[in-house]
Amino acid sequence: MSTALHEIDERTNLTANNKFELLLFRLGEAPGTDHRELFGINVFKIREILVMPTITAVANAPEYVMGVANIRGQIITVIDLPRVVGCTPKKGTSILLVTEYARSTQAFAVEEVNEIARLDWNQVIAAEGKGGNLITSIARLDGDKEDSRLAQVLDVEQILRDVLPSSSGDLIPEKLNTALVVPAGKVILAADDSPLARSMIENSLKVLNVPFEMTKTGLEAWTKIQSMADAAEAEGKTIQDKVALVLTDLEMPEMDGFTLTRNIKNDQRFKSIPVVIHSSLTGEANENHVKSVGADAYVAKFVAEELAEAMRNVMNKTHV
């Protein structure tokens, strides 16, 4: 137990330096080639890695669901990840990744697991315009070297939405209660690297009748809030007259949400602006670390009414 807690603490402490660990694995040959590309998932999402257990087929299961497995007494859905991504595993799918993601536990069948890479978030670039809709970012495993190995970081939110659509709550406007009141001239500044998550956030904020600025990375949000502060100063105002709240994901290319939050709370210009972290990284260790970097609230993805209530409570407390 002490070893496990030490490993959790060590990985949590990485975020103090904008670092994280990526589990690297292969899914087989890419379509039309004999290349076996590297893929990755944040280690924080991995509950355990197993040799493939017995899979029980389920009648009328969704297309990419292999069945279910009994893992330590819990019945867990097993997703055929190579098929989802379009790869052909020549060695079969002999490894199971059990993940905890956005309030749920699921397992992904993969061809093989390679290693855990410790990276700085600035080694990760956004993938939009560079690949398919199942990839959020691309990690340069060897830094800026021209021949650096590349790994594709999967958009698990999108994969789960595609494979198990019933597991993702739909937005029901009536459940959001009253509109979120934001004083005139102010916006909510949001950051998330997943196109699906951004779409869901945008739809919720529109239903709440809230003006917002959407960014795709922590670095983009940090740059944006600084430019907004400069613009406010030129008008004889402060950033508090421009930004009502910052809403941020945790896992993002270039700069993660932990670092973004810490930057905001350590800057005298911004520290009074409430920050709400909205992430699929669940668990007590993550939630405790969210508090340690100064965030005002943490909400697990994705229940629109809970997100709205968290933002409303934080803004009320800070008298926005």
Residue pairs with C-beta under 8 A, 6 or more apart in sequence:
8 285
9 285
11 20
11 21
11 43
11 44
12 285
12 286
12 289
14 20
14 21
14 118
15 256
15 258
15 259
15 289
15 293
16 258
16 262
17 120
18 120
18 121
18 122
18 255
18 256
18 258
18 259
19 118
19 119
19 120
19 121
20 42
20 43
20 44
20 118
20 119
20 121
20 251
20 256
21 42
21 43
21 44
21 116
21 117
21 118
21 119
22 40
22 41
22 42
22 43
22 116
22 117
22 119
22 139
22 151
22 153
23 40
23 41
23 42
23 43
23 46
23 49
23 97
23 113
23 116
24 38
24 39
24 40
24 113
24 114
24 115
24 116
24 117
24 141
24 151
25 38
25 39
25 40
25 41
25 95
25 97
25 110
25 111
25 112
25 113
25 114
26 36
26 37
26 38
26 39
26 110
26 111
26 112
26 114
27 36
27 37
27 39
27 81
27 82
27 85
27 87
27 89
27 110
27 111
28 36
28 82
28 87
28 88
28 89
28 90
28 91
28 111
29 35
29 36
29 87
29 88
29 89
29 90
30 36
30 37
30 86
30 87
31 86
31 87
31 88
36 87
36 111
37 87
37 151
37 152
38 114
38 141
38 149
38 150
38 151
38 152
39 85
39 151
39 152
39 153
39 154
40 117
40 139
40 151
40 152
40 153
40 154
41 97
41 99
41 153
41 154
41 156
42 153
42 251
42 281
43 116
44 281
44 283
44 286
45 99
45 100
45 101
45 156
45 280
45 281
46 97
46 98
46 99
47 98
47 99
47 100
47 105
48 71
48 98
49 95
49 96
49 97
49 98
49 113
50 71
50 95
50 96
50 98
51 94
51 95
51 96
52 93
52 94
52 95
52 96
52 109
53 69
53 70
53 71
53 96
54 69
54 70
55 66
55 67
55 68
55 69
55 78
56 67
56 68
56 69
56 70
57 66
57 67
58 65
58 67
58 68
61 67
62 163
62 164
63 163
64 79
64 80
64 83
64 84
64 162
64 163
65 77
65 78
65 79
65 80
65 163
65 164
66 78
66 79
66 80
66 109
67 78
68 75
68 76
68 77
68 78
69 75
69 76
69 78
69 96
69 107
70 76
71 98
71 107
74 105
76 98
76 105
76 106
76 107
77 106
77 107
77 164
78 96
78 106
78 107
78 108
78 109
79 106
79 107
79 108
79 109
79 159
79 163
79 164
80 93
80 109
81 93
81 97
81 108
81 109
81 110
81 159
82 88
82 89
82 93
82 109
82 110
82 111
84 134
84 159
84 162
84 163
85 134
85 154
87 111
89 110
89 111
90 111
91 111
91 112
92 111
93 109
93 110
93 111
94 111
94 112
95 109
95 110
95 111
95 112
95 113
96 107
96 108
96 109
96 110
97 107
97 108
97 110
97 113
98 105
98 106
98 107
99 105
99 106
99 107
99 108
99 156
100 282
100 283
101 156
101 157
101 160
101 280
101 282
102 157
102 160
102 280
102 282
102 300
102 301
102 302
103 282
103 300
103 301
103 303
104 160
104 167
106 160
106 164
117 139
117 141
117 151
119 139
119 141
121 218
121 252
121 253
121 254
121 255
121 256
121 259
122 219
122 254
122 255
123 139
123 140
123 141
123 143
124 137
124 138
124 139
124 140
124 153
124 253
124 254
125 137
125 138
125 140
125 253
125 254
126 136
126 137
126 193
126 216
126 217
126 253
126 254
127 135
127 136
127 137
127 138
127 152
127 153
128 195
128 216
130 138
131 138
131 152
133 155
133 158
133 195
134 154
134 155
134 158
134 159
135 152
135 153
135 154
135 155
136 153
136 154
136 155
136 193
136 194
136 253
137 153
137 193
137 253
138 150
138 151
138 152
138 153
139 150
139 151
139 152
139 153
140 148
140 149
140 150
141 148
141 149
141 150
141 151
142 148
142 149
155 194
155 195
155 196
156 280
157 194
157 196
157 197
157 280
157 301
157 302
158 194
158 195
158 196
160 167
160 168
161 168
161 196
168 302
169 302
169 303
169 304
171 200
171 203
171 204
171 207
171 304
172 304
172 305
173 207
175 304
175 305
176 204
176 207
176 208
176 304
176 305
176 308
177 305
177 308
177 309
179 208
179 209
179 210
180 205
180 208
180 209
180 210
180 308
180 311
180 312
180 315
181 315
182 188
182 210
182 211
182 244
182 315
182 320
183 244
183 320
185 241
185 242
186 211
186 241
186 242
186 243
186 244
186 320
187 210
187 211
187 212
187 213
187 242
187 243
187 244
188 205
188 210
188 211
188 212
188 213
188 243
188 244
188 245
188 246
188 247
188 311
189 212
189 213
189 215
189 221
189 224
189 225
189 228
189 243
189 245
189 246
189 247
190 198
190 201
190 205
190 212
190 213
190 214
190 215
190 221
190 246
190 247
190 248
191 214
191 215
191 216
191 217
191 218
191 220
191 221
191 246
191 247
191 248
191 249
191 252
191 257
191 260
192 198
192 201
192 214
192 216
192 248
192 249
192 252
192 278
193 216
193 217
193 249
193 251
193 252
193 253
194 249
197 249
197 301
197 302
198 214
198 216
200 302
200 304
201 214
201 247
201 278
201 307
202 212
202 214
203 304
204 304
204 307
204 308
205 212
207 304
208 308
213 224
215 221
215 224
216 252
217 252
217 253
217 254
217 255
218 248
218 252
218 254
218 255
218 256
218 257
218 259
218 260
219 253
219 254
219 255
220 254
221 246
221 248
221 260
222 255
222 260
222 263
222 264
225 239
225 243
225 246
225 264
225 270
228 239
228 242
228 243
229 238
229 239
229 242
229 269
229 270
231 242
232 238
232 239
232 241
232 242
238 269
239 269
239 270
239 273
240 272
240 273
243 273
244 273
244 274
244 315
244 320
245 273
245 274
245 275
245 276
245 311
245 314
245 315
245 320
246 260
246 261
246 264
246 273
246 274
246 275
246 276
247 275
247 276
247 278
247 307
247 311
248 257
248 260
248 261
248 275
248 276
248 277
248 278
249 257
249 277
249 278
249 279
250 256
250 257
250 258
250 277
250 279
250 281
250 286
250 290
251 257
251 279
251 280
251 281
252 260
257 277
257 279
258 289
258 290
258 293
261 275
261 277
261 290
261 293
261 294
261 295
262 293
262 294
263 270
264 270
264 271
264 273
264 275
264 294
265 271
265 275
265 293
265 294
265 295
266 294
271 294
272 318
274 296
274 297
274 314
274 315
274 317
274 318
274 320
275 294
275 295
275 296
275 297
276 295
276 296
276 297
276 298
276 299
276 307
276 310
276 311
276 314
277 290
277 295
277 297
277 298
277 299
278 299
278 301
278 302
278 307
279 286
279 298
279 299
279 300
279 301
280 300
280 301
280 302
282 300
287 298
290 298
291 298
296 314
296 317
296 318
297 310
297 311
297 313
297 314
298 310
299 306
299 307
299 310
300 306
